Amino acid sequence: MEEKKFDLNSIIGFVLIFGILLYMMWQNQPTPEELAEEEKAKQEQVEAEKKAAVTTTTEDTVVTTAQDYSNNSANDSLQLVDLKNKLGAFAYSSTLSSATDSHTTVQTDVLDLKFSNKGGFLSEVRLSSFVDYDSVPIHLIKNGNQDFNITFPTADNRILNTKDLYFQPSVTKNGENTVVTMRLKASESKFLEYRYELKPGEYMVDFSIVSKGLNNVINSSQEINLDWRLKTYRHDESIAYENRYTRLTYMHEGDKISKLAQNGDDEELIEEARWLSYRQHFFSSILVADQPFKKATISSVDLVADEDIDTVFTKQFASKLPLAFNGGEANNNFQLYFGPTDSKILKQYDYDLEESIPFGWGIFGWINKQLFIPLFGFLSSFLPYGIAIIVMTVLIKLMMSFVQYKQFLSQAKMRVLKPELDAIKEKYKDNKMKAQQETMALQNKAGASPLAGCLPGLIQLPVFYALFMFFPTAFDLRQKSFLWADDLSSFDSIYDFPNGFSIPMYGDHVSLFPILAAIAIFFYMKMTTGQQMASQPTQEGMPDMAKMMKYMIYFSPILMLVFFNQYASGLSLYYFISNLISIGIMLVIKNYILDEDKIHAQIQVNKKKPKKQNKFQKKMADMMAQAEEQKQAQQKRKK
């Protein structure tokens, strides 16, 4: 933006013009004689107007008033006829004083709500305790980003939409609760009613759709649908990151939890829908049905084609839901949730609403819900959030240290056996199958199978993936700072590229925690991969694992650097600390716990003991023996 400066020449010019105007006004002011003459003329004009008013007859005035009344009545009659032609019985609602585009405002401890007369639904929902990345109050609904509309047929063959009709509002009290009633009237005693009951300190609103006296007005023999559409506002600094966790989730067919596609557009026809969650990362709009919808058509449209251009909305969600009308009358009970996507809050309500949070499927979700969420909640109750992440990381790594010990013990055994394994390879260099059999036999006797190092590593995968799902969905991390990171739930930018410049897949900024995590991963893999390559015997006909591992040493840190640049800094902080601790544990195990001389002596003892093969080893040995027999038989036939 161009900087504004004072221009001395302009100031002097304005002063001169102002002075000239004052001089002209002073020069042109009237003389005392001219002022007296002007006042006399005004008095004469006033007297003439009074005489004219007196001569106007009362009869003329009455006639004029009667003509105006007749014209207005005619206009009102024509308007009423026009309304009845368009709206039938519901024309009555448009004749009331509430038939305006006005709003009813209600506030609770946590919600600021506006109810629109036109359509009868919420036109604005603000969460009073939260702001977005730019310190702007969080609005889930505003400026027409939502449609909540019932499409219904009438007995006189019309199709009407509640979003086009006017409701009459009223606000009452039910104890401490505030009740907002919006009625679409066909007469004073016939109406369709939206009833909202708001409880202090609650994000959940009791909501019902009921009717009275409309059995001869609404044609309930045809399908009556509720359409709920919402364009979700962007609240996070990275719209691409927020969009990844903005998703339509739903419970259906009992207790099944499903989701629409994370990316792109998606549509589903579902049955027995209990609730629908329009989740926009850390905030959600949820509709819960007292009785499941028999069927529902739901859809999601991705609105972020270009994150540099599409910066206001993330996704557009839509649901088409059939309403139940019994005996021509409606009596549908729901709940509406507008609030944080926070498991602690959602657990307070029925129907497992916390399952709308993507903790991970199967064992990954179980680990998060049963271990990491309670653990982090406990630690963050008395520690700063960044310190709580570090302490949790230390505890997890200590818990998993036995896995690293098993891995390093297996690698040490393989290093000790490597000379003997190389000797077998040289001895049977012309008989690859025999070399494989002897190698497996030696490893079995020594208790040094390569799988002994791989299997413990697999145990860590559920933990790593569970944490990968935990940090981006941890509401407690939102807008919590640590060191240079302003928000542990967002990226920790230390440098923003010039406006308009962005690196594909990397972004328009540089985050520091991913850089530190990438460096730690590089050194950890450099240390561990070198040992693995030294301990593993090379096998002919197999891929060159040493070469692949060398590539991985550089590929993994680069992947961390690029992929996590726009991810939650809390996750990058965890990986950085985790790899630092892994390096420390590895050095302690290598230098103070494992003794290769003792391992060698133990292997020699193990080799002398009779070793019974397990079922898998026996099956593998039998398969290799059969393959060797087939090979020898083929060679004999060739001779």
Sequence and secondary structure as in RCSB ss.txt:
>XXXX:A:sequence
MEEKKFDLNSIIGFVLIFGILLYMMWQNQPTPEELAEEEKAKQEQVEAEKKAAVTTTTEDTVVTTAQDYSNNSAN
DSLQLVDLKNKLGAFAYSSTLSSATDSHTTVQTDVLDLKFSNKGGFLSEVRLSSFVDYDSVPIHLIKNGNQDFNI
TFPTADNRILNTKDLYFQPSVTKNGENTVVTMRLKASESKFLEYRYELKPGEYMVDFSIVSKGLNNVINSSQEIN
LDWRLKTYRHDESIAYENRYTRLTYMHEGDKISKLAQNGDDEELIEEARWLSYRQHFFSSILVADQPFKKATISS
VDLVADEDIDTVFTKQFASKLPLAFNGGEANNNFQLYFGPTDSKILKQYDYDLEESIPFGWGIFGWINKQLFIPL
FGFLSSFLPYGIAIIVMTVLIKLMMSFVQYKQFLSQAKMRVLKPELDAIKEKYKDNKMKAQQETMALQNKAGASP
LAGCLPGLIQLPVFYALFMFFPTAFDLRQKSFLWADDLSSFDSIYDFPNGFSIPMYGDHVSLFPILAAIAIFFYM
KMTTGQQMASQPTQEGMPDMAKMMKYMIYFSPILMLVFFNQYASGLSLYYFISNLISIGIMLVIKNYILDEDKIH
AQIQVNKKKPKKQNKFQKKMADMMAQAEEQKQAQQKRKK
>XXXX:A:secstr
       HHHHHHHHHHHHHHHHHHHHT   HHHHHHHHHHHHHHHHHHHHHHHHS HHHHHHHHHHHHHHHHHH
HHHHHHHHHHHHGGGGGGGGSTT SS EEEEE SSEEEEEETBTSSEEEEEEEEEE TTS EEEEE TT EEEEE
EEEBTTS EEEGGGSB EEEEEEETTEEEEEEEEESSSS EEEEEEEE TT SEEEEEEEEES TTTB TTS  E
EEEEEEEE  SS HHHHHHTEEEEEEETTTEEEE  SSS EEEEEEEEEEEEEEETTEEEEEEEEEEEEEEEEEE
EE  S TTT  SEEEEEEEEEE  EETTEEEEEEEEEEEE  HHHHTTSSTTGGGGS   STHHHHHIIIIIHHH
HHHHHTTS HHHHHHHHHHHHHHHTHHHHHHHHHHHHHHHHHHHHHHHHHHHTTT HHHHHHHHHHHHHHHT  T
HHHHHHHHHHHHHHHHHHHHHHH GGGTT  BTTBS TTS  EEEE STT  BTTTBSEEEHHHHHHHHHHHHHH
HHHHHHHHHHS   TTS  HHHHHHHHHHHHHHHHHHHTTTS HHHHHHHHHHHHHHHHHHHHIIIII  HHHHH
HHHHHHHHS     HHHHHHHHHHHHHHHHHHHHHHHH 
